[in-house]
Amino acid sequence: MQLLKERILKDGVVKPGNILKVDSFLNHQMDIDLINEIGKEFKARFSDCPITKILTIEASGIGIACIAAQYFHVPVVFAKKSQSVNLDGEMYCTKIESFTHKKVYDVIISKKFLSPEDHVLLIDDFLANGCALLGLIDIVKKSGATLEGAGIVIEKGFQHGGQQIRDMGVRLESLAIIDSMTDDSLTFRD
Amino acid sequence: MQLLKERILKDGVVKPGNILKVDSFLNHQMDIDLINEIGKEFKARFSDCPITKILTIEASGIGIACIAAQYFHVPVVFAKKSQSVNLDGEMYCTKIESFTHKKVYDVIISKKFLSPEDHVLLIDDFLANGCALLGLIDIVKKSGATLEGAGIVIEKGFQHGGQQIRDMGVRLESLAIIDSMTDDSLTFRD
């Protein structure tokens, strides 16, 4: 997605430890016009899929998923990262290791909101080692729903998550795939 | 907001401990059509304010803020609940006690995204004891930005947060205010 790649080149900042900061437009401050274009692009790429629900994970996936959901006309469900006193009843659970925060989370979704009749699109802002997405895939499998695919805004193609998930047969659409990254340059996959 | 009140009566579930579960449409599964109507209503109520930025707090405020921001044509900034390795540089910090999770969070916003030129609208899903909103108000004050007001989806009017914040002179618009709540009945403020 050309508009996104241009924005990453313009406003993204590379930090030590293979960190790409896009907090000025994607995951701290959010440029809603850009995110609308991202939502339209996800709809274009998955227009042949009978999506009934978009599934994401808190926190930074939620805004993107909600804006995208307007083009699919389906509800969003967001997985929660820790047990909350407000979430009782039966839940699907999995564990996710966060690259950013360097810890392991319990991730839960109420069973009420995913069923075998659902056709699910996963949406998230980043894909690097793939742990978050693998956790969501695990939850979709446990629910018996059909996984239609996953839409990612930025994939770090030099980490193994994307390859691993494609090798599982999951339809994965990343709007910008970064193949290499240094302080001075970013290279996108064609 | 009549549509919202009807939805709370239809799908809200009261749990022991003054907990109102609205997780089927607002803060776990999200009904995007309803949230669009909520966004339009916030725009109608704050149409006279020169809003430049919408500020919310992760996680469940983000989707509502992003949908609403489309009507204001401004960016969203969401406060983060804990220190992240991706958030360096100078930050505004405050502490928030969560009623839901019964713990104290550090809440941070990068100083890059709030400045004295900004006119800020706060948006969140719930207002009960007011701690989250007071934390956001504190951050706006620290930034020197102008606080135009706060838009809340559901206020628990029988807890003190709303009164405390109105007494501070903050323009607070809650789309549904619940004055009392039992297993059998909900009473809204007119």
Chai-1 contact restraints between the chains, C-beta under 6 A:
chainA,res_idxA,chainB,res_idxB,connection_type,confidence,min_distance_angstrom,max_distance_angstrom,comment,restraint_id
A,I19,B,N86,contact,1.0,0.0,6.0,A-B,restraint_1
A,H28,B,S110,contact,1.0,0.0,6.0,A-B,restraint_2
A,Q29,B,P75,contact,1.0,0.0,6.0,A-B,restraint_3
A,Q29,B,V77,contact,1.0,0.0,6.0,A-B,restraint_4
A,Q29,B,F113,contact,1.0,0.0,6.0,A-B,restraint_5
A,M30,B,V76,contact,1.0,0.0,6.0,A-B,restraint_6
A,D31,B,P75,contact,1.0,0.0,6.0,A-B,restraint_7
A,I32,B,A69,contact,1.0,0.0,6.0,A-B,restraint_8
A,I32,B,Q70,contact,1.0,0.0,6.0,A-B,restraint_9
A,E58,B,A59,contact,1.0,0.0,6.0,A-B,restraint_10
A,A59,B,E58,contact,1.0,0.0,6.0,A-B,restraint_11
A,A59,B,A59,contact,1.0,0.0,6.0,A-B,restraint_12
A,I62,B,I62,contact,1.0,0.0,6.0,A-B,restraint_13
A,I62,B,G63,contact,1.0,0.0,6.0,A-B,restraint_14
A,G63,B,I62,contact,1.0,0.0,6.0,A-B,restraint_15
A,G63,B,G63,contact,1.0,0.0,6.0,A-B,restraint_16
A,G63,B,C66,contact,1.0,0.0,6.0,A-B,restraint_17
A,C66,B,G63,contact,1.0,0.0,6.0,A-B,restraint_18
A,C66,B,C66,contact,1.0,0.0,6.0,A-B,restraint_19
A,C66,B,I67,contact,1.0,0.0,6.0,A-B,restraint_20
A,I67,B,C66,contact,1.0,0.0,6.0,A-B,restraint_21
A,A69,B,I32,contact,1.0,0.0,6.0,A-B,restraint_22
A,Q70,B,I32,contact,1.0,0.0,6.0,A-B,restraint_23
A,P75,B,Q29,contact,1.0,0.0,6.0,A-B,restraint_24
A,P75,B,D31,contact,1.0,0.0,6.0,A-B,restraint_25
A,V76,B,M30,contact,1.0,0.0,6.0,A-B,restraint_26
A,V77,B,Q29,contact,1.0,0.0,6.0,A-B,restraint_27
A,S84,B,T100,contact,1.0,0.0,6.0,A-B,restraint_28
A,N86,B,I19,contact,1.0,0.0,6.0,A-B,restraint_29
A,N86,B,T100,contact,1.0,0.0,6.0,A-B,restraint_30
A,T100,B,S84,contact,1.0,0.0,6.0,A-B,restraint_31
A,T100,B,N86,contact,1.0,0.0,6.0,A-B,restraint_32
A,S110,B,H28,contact,1.0,0.0,6.0,A-B,restraint_33
A,F113,B,Q29,contact,1.0,0.0,6.0,A-B,restraint_34
